[in-house]
Structure formats: C-alpha cells, structure tokens
Amino acid sequence: MQPRPRSIPEATVARLAVYLRVLATLADGGRSTVSSGELASAAGVNPAGLRKDLSHLGPCGVRGVGYDVDLLRDRLTRVLGVGRARACVLVGIGNLGSALADYAGFGTRGFEFVGLFDASPARIGQRIGELQVRPLDELEDVVAATGASIGVITTPAEVAQGICDRLAAAGVGSILNFAPVTLAAPAGVDVRKVDLSVELQVLAFLGQQRVPAEVGESA
C-alpha cells in the first residue's frame, strides 16, 4: 500500500476521501469545474476548512474559477492511494457481512473482495456475488495467493481479536473492524473501528438536544 504523506493529519485524510466521493459524482454528471463553496457544501464542511485541507496537496485551484474536477479527482486519487484495485478479504458472513460483500459500490471505488470467510458450516459454500464463502482454514492461503492488503471483520466480538491476529500474521496491513470490540494490532498494521451502535447513540443524543429548542419554538 502506498503510504500517505505523514504531514497530512488522519482527520484530514478522512475528509479528503469525502471530497473524492463528491468529485466522482460531479464527474459522472459531466461537471468540469466546481467552486470551493459548492464542493465544501456537498462535503458538509465550510469553505475555509476545505481550502485548508486541500492546501496539503499543493496549488490545485484557480481564483475566480474554482477547481478542475478531473484534475483534483486525479490528485486525490494518487494521494489517497486508491488509483489501483485493492484486494480485500471479509471475515464474518452474517447480515452485515453479507450486505458489505454484496455492495457493488466498493468495486467502483477500487476495492475488490477476493475472499469471504465464515466459521459456520451453514454459511460455507454460499455464493455472494461472484464469490463463495470459504472456511476460515483457507484464510491465510487466500491472502497469500491474492496479495490481499485489507481485511474486514464483521464477526462477533469474542472472536474478532483472533481474526485480527491471523490477518496481521498473514500480511494484511489494514483492517476495518465492525465488531463491537477494540482490537490490538502489531506495529505496521492500521485498524479502523466502525461501531454502528455508538453512531446511533450519538444521533440519539443530538436529536434529544434539539427537542427543547423545537418545543420552545412552537410555544
């Protein structure tokens, strides 16, 4: 995996990925240029923050004109290292794992699942898209054969650490963890945690905070 420039903060990298998604949509719609205000609005940030983020890429806009959609998209693609297909494996074919494995949007963004794995005999052999679910015993062989660099974990919490250890030992350098547990990974292995229950709780809190204001406005 091509490393990102260490001078770019992780939070900025996350926003750059959002800008890339917006630019892809604009390009698909035939747009050739976009203003900083429009790009910022579509990405959910303010224009000053957008310009600060993009300053990490060097000069890339024209005052009074905005950004060339294709050029900025290409630059972000190179910086984020998604210009070529990334082989991914997914472990845990429950409802969430199956949905992720069947989502076509990953392929259009340069991520390709090359192996799906589960411990349940009932799930082994099932076909999702073009892949069959394999037994966990074959995990290391598939990683070695395909050069998979990204692992996605959607297992129950109690087995996630063991899967993380196996992925890291097999040479997977990046892990996306959906299991509700914090994983420990060796140096050189990046782990990103996605906890859907926490995100829902945050939304519930934000919604609750709005209630007094809304009641006051209607009084």
N, C-alpha and C positions, 0 to 999 in steps of 0.2 A: 504494500500500500504506500502510495506517495505521501510522505508526511506533510502536514500543513505547516506553513511558516509559524514558528513558535511565537512570533511577535503579535499574532492575532489571538485575542482572548477567546476562550471557548464560547462565551455567551455571544460574541460577535459572529463566530463561525455558525452558530445556530441560526442567527438572523440572515446571514449570507445564503444559507440553504433556502430560507423562505423567499428571499429576493430571486433566487434562481428559479423557484417554482412559479413565481409571478411572471418572470420574464419568459418562461416556457409557454405559459398560457397566452401572453401577448404575442409571441412569435407565431403560435399556432393560429391566432386570429388575424395575422397579416400585418401587425404593427411593426414599424421600423424604428420609431423613436418613442421615448417616454420621458416625461418631466420628473424631476426628483419628487415633487409634490404628489404626483399621481402614483409613482412607484411606492412612495412611503405610505400613502393611504391604503393601497392594495395590500401592503405587507403588515399594516397595523402598527406602524411606528411614526414618529414625527420626522419631518424633512431634515432637521439638523442632525438627528441620530442616524438617519440613512447616510447622509454625506460623511459623517464621522466613520461609519462602518466601511463605506466604500473607499475612504482615504487609505485604508490598509492595502488597497490594490494598486495604488498609484493613480495618476491622472486618467480619468475614464469618462468624463462628461464635458460638454461644451456649454458655456454660459449662454443662456437665452434659447438654447436648442434642447438640452437635456441629454439623455443617454441613448446611444445606438443600441437597440435591443439585442441584435445578434452579437455585436462585439462584447457587450457587457456579459451576455449569457456565456459566451465562449471563455471569457476571462474567469468568471466564477466557476465554470466547469473545471478549468485547469487548477485553480486554487484549491477547490474542494476535493479534487482527485476523483471525480466521477465521470471522466471522459471515456472510460472504458468499462466494460461489463465487470461487475464484481460477483464472484461466485459465493453463494450463501447456503448454509445448512440450517434447518429448523428442527428443533427437538421438542416434542410435545404436541401431539395432534388431537387436542381437544377442540372445543368450539372455537376458541380464539386462534389456536394454531392453524386449524383448517381454514379459517377465514383469511388469515395472513398468507397462507400458502397459495390460496386461490385468487388473491388480489392481483389483477393484471397491471396495476399502476406501478408496481416495483420494476417491472421489466422495461417500461418506458423511461424510467429514471436511471437505468444502468445497473440494476440489481437483479440477479438471476438465482433462484433457488435450484440447487443441484442435488439436494438430498433432504428427504423428510424422514424423521425417525420417531419411533414411539416404543414403549415397553409393553404395551398391551397387545396380546395375540389377536384380539378382535379388530385392532386397527391396522396391524401389519398386513400389507398386501392391498389395502385400499388405494384407489387411484384418485389423486387430486391434480387436476390439470393433466400435464404430461408425465407426472412422476408417481411412482408407487411408494407407499410408506414402507420403510425398511426397519428391521430390528436394530436395536441400539448396538448390538455386537458389530455392526458394519460401519459405525460412525467414523472410526479412525481411518479405515480403508478408503472411504468415500472422500474424506478431507484430503488425504494424500493423493488420490487419483485425480481430483478435480482442482486442487490448489485453492480450496475454499478459504477465504480470508475473514469471513463474517459468520458468526453463529448467532442464531436467535433462539432464546429459551422461553418456552411457554409451558413449562412443567409445573407441577405442584411445588410449593416452597421447599418441602423436605428433601427433594432430590435435586434441586437446582444447583447447589454447590458442587455436587459430584459431577454433574454435566458440565459445569463451568471448568472444573479441573481437567476433565477429559478433552474438552475443546482446546484449552490452552496447551495441554501436553501434545496435542495433535498438530499444533502450529497455527491455530486460529488466533489472529491478533486483535480482533474486535468482536465484542459480544453485546448484543441488545437483549436485556433481561426484562421480561414481563412477569416473572414470578414475584410474589409479594415477599421478597427477602433481599437483604443486601449481600452481595457476593464479594468474596475476596479473590483477587486475581493476581498472578505474578507480575513483576515489573515487565513493562513492554506490552501488556495486554490491556486494552481500553474496554471499560464496561460502562454502558449507559443503561440506567434503570428507568423503566416506564411503569409507574404504578397507577393504574386506572382508578382504583378506589380513592387514592389520595386526590387525584384531579377532580373527581366528582365531589369529594368533601370540600375542596376549595371552592368549587362552583356553588355548593350549597351555602357556604359561609358568605360568599359575595352576594348571593340572592337574598339571604337573610338581612344583610347590611342595608339593602335597598328598601326593605319593607317600611321602616319608619318614615323615610323621606317620601315614599309613594303615598302612605296614609296621610301624611301632613299636607301633601299637595292636593289631595282630593277632599280634604276637610273644608 
